[in-house]
């Protein structure tokens, strides 16, 4: 059965999409070939389901769009990528139709290219750094990366050959992007790898935090299945620090990688925060997006209701779009700064607007108003004005006197961000060091204060991008390899 990951099964760009023939100097292809995006489902259609809204290029369109790269001698796109992906190399190969080799080069620096291409804010990273962005539309790096890697999977060309065990065992805590990436690096280097996941479905943030209309669940399942074929073992429903201690895992393994994320929601500190009809973002997203009997969360019915989402990040965008797909009468975002200072992806903001979301910028809630049954009825809000930039360069919002007004709402979703999950090593004599925010402290090799215990991703950085978790995991895997090889050398001596 064809899937979205199979390019041959996806709709081609419309006839109106200009794809010109490459003529003359390839350096000028960017001027001769109009930039075009992959096919995108219309808002009226996509708000009725959770299927991915973007399709793939056709082979011809992928070649044409890749040929727009001018092959800079000092490619800024690589500098804009946290993984320093070899972007010009695989763009040149894709332009020639050598898609499998292009995908192989892509995988050389990224363990989850088919996922990062879907969820990374390319406009802030590689595409934002593209030299063409100062003259015209940048090269569609993300869409081409998605195409070549889906093409490789569709043609069964992603390596899944088991490597002989080297005698060392490693435990990976968490199966989000960091955990999967570290497991991938280590299993391909010959290590025995066991991934411990507190939930019954592997994938972490990729499954629980990112809606299927941005990242179809089968994409994550496909990656997990590949790791299983390589020999990675998954122990699901096991919470480290509760069901098994870190101290025990250290005794049973030669090294440990911690990547359990930052999924503790920031509290709503307002009068009325105890009222019925207030939900944190993550439980709302999980119970709407993860259709599995293994996920047991109270259903939040938003049918016909006015849903207000507090916050301006990508999680807030996901909540707005999910609420509309779940039958909300209205979905409004309440954000205390303006659009220019909103942290969420501009692409996701545009998609939310297309799908019917409304935004109240420079607005801050000060009180939740109760209805007759102790439920949310409205929010008392105040208009904000941006003051002078602080030390980080960001302008701090300040209330405008006398600007209070009411925003009706039946349900509030709090998307103010997340803090690291509290964690115990199970050994009071040798606790895991954290900073004042609860993030794990690591050195330049991603190693914690506990010898042989490494960490990365959101549990170290706080809430961040998927690509940053992949970067930390790759660095940690390399450091773990050096650490364990040094032990071997010490034993030999």
Secondary structure by P-SEA (a helix, b strand, c coil): cccccccccccccccccccccccccccccccccccccccccccccccccccccbbbbcaaaaaaaaaccccccccccccccccccaaaaaaaaaaacaaaaaaaaaacccccaaaaaccccccccccccccccccccccaaaaaaaaaaaaaaaaccccccccccccbbbbbccccaaaaaaaaaaaaaccbbbbbbcccccccccccccccccccaaaaaaaaaaaaaacccccccccccccccaaaaaaaccbbbbccccccccccccccccccccccaaaaaaaacccccccccccccccccbbbbccccaaaaaaaaaaaaacccbbbbbbccccccccccaaaaaaaaaacccccccccccbbbbcccccccccbbbbbbbcccccccbbbbbbcccbbbbbbbcbbbbcccccccccccccccccccccccccbbbcccccccccccccccccccccccaaaaaaaaaaaaaaaaaaaaaaaaaaac
